[in-house]
Amino acid sequence: MTSYFLRRFLLIIPTFVGITMLVFAILQFCPGNIVDHEIDLLQSGGTLGEAGSGVHTLGGVKNIEKIRKEREHYYGFDRPILVQYGDWFSKLIGMPIQFEKRPLSHKFLFIENLWYPAKISLAYPDMGFSYMKKSLVFDRIVSRLPVSIKVGLIGFVLSYLVCIPLGVMKGVRHGSSFDFSSSLLIFIAYSIPGWTLGIVLLVWLGGDLGIVPLGGLYSDNYAQLSAWGKFLDQLHHGILPIFCYMLGNFATLTILMKNSLMENLSADYIRTAFAKGLSERRVIFLHCLRNSLIPIATGLGHAFSIIIAGSYLIEKVFNINGFGLLGFNAIADRDYPVALGILVIASILRLVGNIFSDMLYCLFDPRIRFQ
């Protein structure tokens, strides 16, 4: 089994390279980029001025294509996609490669413009600079992590605290009116995207009734509040986003808990326990529930993804400055370095979380052995 998990960890490398390469290519082919944004800025009377790039305006300049080519060269968009990806990935792993263009000369073949890696040096891992904010991508991501961790952790814990007791009650009362009515509500909630329900609740409870705030996680006077006041303020602002975040996992965890419990209730060892005269409560909560929690417990491996738990659209709807909103704005603004930096963290956490889930499965269920 050790060799199995070792192979799984080694497979992270090609999988990660494949994910980043595919998304990098998709971003390059998307219509519109930072150069188009800057051209629009120039046409509206703005100016551009980065260190070493000069200051450009449209005053007296009629050839916009000339400026476009200069900006594409400044950002490196005039190079082949594979060269751009190699440059970005080499900086990410701390081994930046300097590419140069020179001809390929052969007695049977001559190609004038080919890119070659000219020099490889050692440096620190670098996610690059944000096109829009002109700041380090890593710093921008780190500044948003506390918000997403808090929202993700609360939603993760509440999902388990609510879904496990509800799934047990549905399994014990299978076929009752409570089971049918709760199943109806669960599947209705599952069919509604969390961000869509968030818009409806925000308009109704926040706009019409004024019960909840219209966005954010803090009030304007948050710093002046007492400790208890800060707790109530965060509760007031976070109840709707966390509820909408839990909605997606609510049905899955509840039905999984119910089905696992019912499967164990029909097992031979449960019938034997009832035949010995044990009470129903003792059989269910002492013998059956422990084995029924195995499929639920393996989901704890995805706790690594708490950092990116905040949904892009939910954070956009509720204007929460977390990981999700940063990614949404990066994609909307074509801020490729930020979008790719978020992809790097999300991919690694997902890949490691899946392996950790398998480890927990082996830990909780000794019958499982991976080969």
C-alpha positions as CSV (number, residue, x, y, z in Angstrom):
1,M,0.0,0.0,0.0
2,T,3.0,2.3,0.6
3,S,4.0,1.9,-3.0
4,Y,0.4,2.8,-4.2
5,F,0.4,6.1,-2.3
6,L,4.0,6.8,-3.5
7,R,2.8,6.4,-7.1
8,R,-0.1,8.6,-6.4
9,F,2.1,11.4,-5.1
10,L,4.4,11.0,-8.1
11,L,1.4,11.3,-10.4
12,I,0.7,14.7,-9.0
13,I,3.6,16.1,-11.0
14,P,2.4,15.2,-14.6
15,T,-1.2,15.9,-13.6
16,F,-0.3,19.4,-12.3
17,V,1.7,20.1,-15.4
18,G,-1.2,19.0,-17.6
19,I,-3.8,21.1,-15.7
20,T,-1.7,24.3,-15.8
21,M,-0.7,23.8,-19.5
22,L,-4.3,23.3,-20.5
23,V,-5.7,26.3,-18.6
24,F,-2.7,28.5,-19.7
25,A,-3.6,27.7,-23.4
26,I,-7.3,28.4,-22.8
27,L,-6.5,31.8,-21.2
28,Q,-4.3,32.7,-24.2
29,F,-7.0,32.0,-26.7
30,C,-9.7,33.8,-24.7
31,P,-10.8,37.0,-26.5
32,G,-9.5,40.2,-25.0
33,N,-6.5,40.6,-22.8
34,I,-4.6,43.3,-20.8
35,V,-3.4,44.9,-24.0
36,D,-7.0,45.5,-25.2
37,H,-7.8,47.0,-21.8
38,E,-4.8,49.4,-22.1
39,I,-5.8,50.4,-25.6
40,D,-9.2,51.2,-24.4
41,L,-7.7,53.2,-21.6
42,L,-5.5,55.2,-24.0
43,Q,-8.5,55.9,-26.3
44,S,-10.4,57.3,-23.3
45,G,-7.6,59.8,-22.5
46,G,-5.5,57.8,-20.0
47,T,-1.8,57.1,-19.9
48,L,0.5,54.1,-19.4
49,G,3.8,54.2,-17.8
50,E,5.7,51.2,-16.4
51,A,9.4,51.2,-15.5
52,G,11.4,50.7,-18.7
53,S,8.4,50.8,-21.0
54,G,8.0,54.5,-21.5
55,V,4.9,56.5,-21.3
56,H,2.3,56.2,-24.1
57,T,-0.6,58.4,-25.0
58,L,-2.6,58.7,-28.2
59,G,-1.8,62.4,-28.6
60,G,-0.5,62.7,-32.2
61,V,-0.2,58.9,-32.6
62,K,-2.6,57.5,-35.3
63,N,-1.2,54.0,-35.6
64,I,-2.8,52.1,-32.7
65,E,-1.4,48.8,-34.0
66,K,2.1,50.1,-33.3
67,I,1.3,50.7,-29.7
68,R,-0.5,47.3,-29.5
69,K,2.7,45.5,-30.8
70,E,4.8,47.4,-28.3
71,R,2.6,46.4,-25.4
72,E,2.4,42.8,-26.6
73,H,6.2,42.7,-26.7
74,Y,6.3,44.2,-23.2
75,Y,4.1,41.4,-21.8
76,G,5.6,38.7,-23.9
77,F,2.5,37.9,-25.9
78,D,4.4,38.0,-29.2
79,R,6.2,34.8,-28.3
80,P,4.8,31.2,-29.0
81,I,2.4,29.8,-26.3
82,L,4.8,27.0,-25.4
83,V,7.6,29.6,-24.8
84,Q,5.3,31.7,-22.7
85,Y,4.2,28.7,-20.6
86,G,7.8,27.5,-20.2
87,D,8.8,31.0,-19.0
88,W,5.9,31.1,-16.5
89,F,6.3,27.5,-15.2
90,S,10.1,27.8,-14.8
91,K,9.7,30.9,-12.7
92,L,7.0,29.1,-10.7
93,I,9.4,26.3,-9.7
94,G,12.3,28.7,-9.0
95,M,14.3,27.8,-12.2
96,P,13.7,30.7,-14.6
97,I,14.7,30.0,-18.2
98,Q,15.9,32.7,-20.6
99,F,14.6,32.0,-24.1
100,E,16.2,33.4,-27.2
101,K,15.3,33.3,-30.9
102,R,17.8,32.0,-33.4
103,P,17.6,30.1,-36.7
104,L,17.9,26.3,-37.1
105,S,20.5,25.5,-39.8
106,H,20.7,22.1,-41.3
107,K,21.8,20.8,-44.8
108,F,18.2,19.6,-45.4
109,L,16.2,22.2,-43.4
110,F,16.4,25.8,-42.5
111,I,14.0,27.6,-40.1
112,E,14.7,31.2,-39.3
113,N,12.6,31.8,-36.2
114,L,12.9,29.1,-33.5
115,W,13.0,29.7,-29.7
116,Y,15.6,27.9,-27.6
117,P,16.2,27.9,-23.8
118,A,19.5,29.8,-23.6
119,K,20.1,30.0,-19.9
120,I,18.7,28.3,-16.7
121,S,19.3,29.9,-13.3
122,L,18.2,29.3,-9.8
123,A,15.9,31.7,-8.0
124,Y,12.9,31.7,-5.6
125,P,9.5,30.5,-6.8
126,D,7.7,33.4,-8.5
127,M,4.0,33.6,-9.5
128,G,4.6,36.9,-11.3
129,F,3.0,40.3,-11.1
130,S,-0.6,41.3,-11.4
131,Y,-1.3,43.1,-14.7
132,M,-4.0,45.3,-13.1
133,K,-2.6,46.1,-9.7
134,K,1.1,45.9,-10.6
135,S,1.8,43.9,-7.4
136,L,3.1,40.5,-6.6
137,V,0.5,37.7,-7.2
138,F,1.6,35.8,-4.1
139,D,1.0,38.9,-1.9
140,R,-2.5,39.4,-3.4
141,I,-3.5,35.8,-2.8
142,V,-2.1,35.6,0.8
143,S,-4.0,38.8,1.7
144,R,-7.3,37.1,0.7
145,L,-6.7,33.7,2.4
146,P,-7.9,34.6,6.0
147,V,-11.4,35.5,4.8
148,S,-11.8,32.3,2.7
149,I,-10.4,30.1,5.4
150,K,-12.8,31.5,7.9
151,V,-15.9,31.2,5.7
152,G,-14.8,27.7,4.4
153,L,-14.0,26.3,7.9
154,I,-17.4,27.5,9.3
155,G,-19.3,26.1,6.4
156,F,-17.4,22.8,6.4
157,V,-18.0,22.2,10.1
158,L,-21.7,23.3,10.0
159,S,-22.3,21.0,7.1
160,Y,-21.2,17.9,9.1
161,L,-22.9,19.0,12.3
162,V,-26.3,19.4,10.5
163,C,-26.1,16.7,7.8
164,I,-25.0,13.7,10.1
165,P,-27.9,14.0,12.6
166,L,-30.4,14.7,9.8
167,G,-29.2,11.6,7.8
168,V,-29.4,9.4,10.9
169,M,-33.0,10.6,11.6
170,K,-34.0,9.9,7.9
171,G,-32.4,6.5,8.0
172,V,-34.2,5.5,11.3
173,R,-37.5,6.9,10.1
174,H,-37.2,5.6,6.5
175,G,-40.5,5.8,4.7
176,S,-42.2,8.1,7.2
177,S,-43.7,11.5,6.5
178,F,-40.6,13.1,7.9
179,D,-38.4,11.2,5.5
180,F,-40.5,12.2,2.5
181,S,-40.9,15.8,3.4
182,S,-37.2,16.3,4.3
183,S,-36.2,14.6,1.1
184,L,-38.4,16.9,-0.9
185,L,-36.8,20.0,0.7
186,I,-33.3,18.6,0.3
187,F,-33.6,17.9,-3.4
188,I,-35.2,21.2,-4.1
189,A,-32.3,22.9,-2.3
190,Y,-29.9,20.8,-4.2
191,S,-31.4,21.8,-7.5
192,I,-30.9,25.5,-6.8
193,P,-27.4,26.9,-7.2
194,G,-26.2,28.6,-4.0
195,W,-25.4,31.9,-5.7
196,T,-28.8,32.1,-7.3
197,L,-30.6,31.6,-4.0
198,G,-28.2,34.2,-2.6
199,I,-29.3,36.8,-5.0
200,V,-33.0,36.1,-4.2
201,L,-32.4,36.1,-0.4
202,L,-30.3,39.2,-0.7
203,V,-33.0,41.2,-2.6
204,W,-35.7,39.9,-0.3
205,L,-34.1,39.9,3.2
206,G,-31.6,42.7,2.5
207,G,-33.4,45.0,0.1
208,D,-37.1,44.6,0.9
209,L,-37.1,43.8,4.6
210,G,-33.7,45.2,5.6
211,I,-33.0,42.3,7.9
212,V,-29.5,41.4,6.6
213,P,-26.8,43.7,5.2
214,L,-26.4,43.9,1.4
215,G,-22.8,42.6,1.3
216,G,-19.4,42.3,2.9
217,L,-18.4,40.5,6.2
218,Y,-18.0,43.6,8.4
219,S,-19.8,46.9,9.2
220,D,-18.1,50.2,8.6
221,N,-17.7,50.7,12.4
222,Y,-16.4,47.2,13.0
223,A,-13.2,48.4,14.6
224,Q,-15.0,50.5,17.3
225,L,-17.2,47.5,18.4
226,S,-16.6,45.4,21.5
227,A,-15.6,41.8,21.3
228,W,-19.2,40.6,21.6
229,G,-20.3,43.3,19.2
230,K,-17.7,42.1,16.6
231,F,-19.0,38.5,17.0
232,L,-22.6,39.6,16.4
233,D,-21.6,41.8,13.5
234,Q,-19.8,38.9,11.8
235,L,-22.7,36.6,12.5
236,H,-25.1,39.2,11.0
237,H,-23.0,39.5,7.8
238,G,-22.0,35.9,7.4
239,I,-25.3,34.0,7.9
240,L,-26.5,34.3,4.3
241,P,-23.1,33.6,2.6
242,I,-22.4,30.6,4.8
243,F,-26.0,29.2,4.3
244,C,-25.6,29.5,0.5
245,Y,-22.2,27.9,0.6
246,M,-23.5,24.9,2.6
247,L,-26.4,24.4,0.2
248,G,-24.3,22.5,-2.3
249,N,-23.0,19.9,0.2
250,F,-26.2,19.7,2.2
251,A,-28.0,17.1,0.0
252,T,-24.9,15.0,-0.8
253,L,-23.8,14.5,2.8
254,T,-27.4,13.9,4.2
255,I,-28.3,11.3,1.6
256,L,-24.9,9.6,1.9
257,M,-25.3,9.4,5.7
258,K,-28.8,8.0,5.3
259,N,-27.9,5.3,2.7
260,S,-24.8,4.3,4.7
261,L,-26.8,3.9,7.9
262,M,-29.5,1.9,6.1
263,E,-27.0,-0.4,4.6
264,N,-25.4,-1.2,8.0
265,L,-28.9,-1.6,9.6
266,S,-29.5,-4.6,7.2
267,A,-26.1,-6.2,8.0
268,D,-25.9,-9.5,9.9
269,Y,-24.1,-8.1,12.9
270,I,-26.9,-5.6,13.5
271,R,-29.5,-8.4,13.4
272,T,-27.4,-10.4,15.8
273,A,-27.2,-7.4,18.2
274,F,-31.0,-7.1,18.1
275,A,-31.3,-10.8,18.7
276,K,-29.2,-10.5,21.9
277,G,-31.8,-8.1,23.3
278,L,-29.9,-4.8,23.0
279,S,-32.0,-1.7,22.8
280,E,-32.6,0.0,19.5
281,R,-30.8,3.2,20.6
282,R,-27.7,1.2,21.7
283,V,-27.5,-0.8,18.5
284,I,-27.9,2.3,16.3
285,F,-25.6,4.8,18.1
286,L,-23.0,2.4,19.4
287,H,-22.7,-0.3,16.7
288,C,-24.2,0.9,13.5
289,L,-23.4,4.6,13.5
290,R,-19.6,4.1,13.9
291,N,-19.4,2.0,10.7
292,S,-21.8,4.3,8.9
293,L,-19.6,7.3,9.4
294,I,-16.7,5.7,7.3
295,P,-17.9,7.2,4.0
296,I,-18.6,10.5,5.6
297,A,-15.2,10.6,7.4
298,T,-13.2,10.2,4.2
299,G,-14.6,13.5,3.1
300,L,-12.4,15.1,5.7
301,G,-9.5,14.8,3.3
302,H,-10.9,17.7,1.3
303,A,-10.4,19.9,4.3
304,F,-7.2,20.9,2.5
305,S,-9.5,22.8,0.1
306,I,-10.9,25.0,2.8
307,I,-8.6,27.7,1.6
308,I,-10.4,27.8,-1.8
309,A,-13.8,26.9,-0.3
310,G,-15.4,30.3,-1.1
311,S,-17.4,30.0,-4.3
312,Y,-16.4,32.5,-7.0
313,L,-20.0,33.5,-7.6
314,I,-21.1,33.4,-4.0
315,E,-18.3,35.8,-3.0
316,K,-19.2,38.0,-6.0
317,V,-22.9,38.1,-5.0
318,F,-22.1,39.0,-1.4
319,N,-19.1,41.2,-2.2
320,I,-16.7,39.2,0.1
321,N,-13.1,40.0,-0.5
322,G,-11.9,36.4,-0.4
323,F,-10.1,33.9,-2.6
324,G,-13.2,33.4,-4.8
325,L,-13.8,37.1,-5.6
326,L,-10.1,37.6,-6.4
327,G,-10.3,34.7,-8.9
328,F,-13.6,36.0,-10.4
329,N,-12.1,39.5,-10.9
330,A,-8.9,38.1,-12.3
331,I,-10.8,36.1,-15.0
332,A,-13.1,39.0,-15.8
333,D,-10.1,41.5,-16.1
334,R,-8.0,38.9,-18.0
335,D,-5.4,39.3,-15.2
336,Y,-3.6,36.0,-16.3
337,P,-0.9,35.9,-13.6
338,V,-3.5,36.1,-10.7
339,A,-5.8,33.6,-12.4
340,L,-2.9,31.1,-12.9
341,G,-1.6,31.7,-9.3
342,I,-5.1,30.8,-8.0
343,L,-5.1,27.7,-10.3
344,V,-1.7,26.6,-8.9
345,I,-3.0,26.6,-5.2
346,A,-6.4,25.1,-6.1
347,S,-4.9,22.3,-8.1
348,I,-2.3,21.3,-5.5
349,L,-4.9,21.4,-2.7
350,R,-7.3,19.2,-4.7
351,L,-4.7,16.7,-5.7
352,V,-3.3,16.3,-2.2
353,G,-6.8,16.3,-0.7
354,N,-7.8,13.4,-2.9
355,I,-4.9,11.3,-1.8
356,F,-5.4,12.2,1.9
357,S,-9.1,11.1,1.5
358,D,-7.9,7.7,0.4
359,M,-5.5,7.5,3.4
360,L,-8.4,8.3,5.7
361,Y,-10.4,5.6,4.0
362,C,-7.7,3.0,4.8
363,L,-7.4,4.4,8.4
364,F,-11.1,4.2,9.2
365,D,-11.8,0.9,7.4
366,P,-9.1,-1.7,7.9
367,R,-10.8,-3.9,5.2
368,I,-9.6,-1.5,2.5
369,R,-6.2,-2.2,1.0
370,F,-4.9,-0.4,-2.1
371,Q,-2.5,-2.2,-4.3
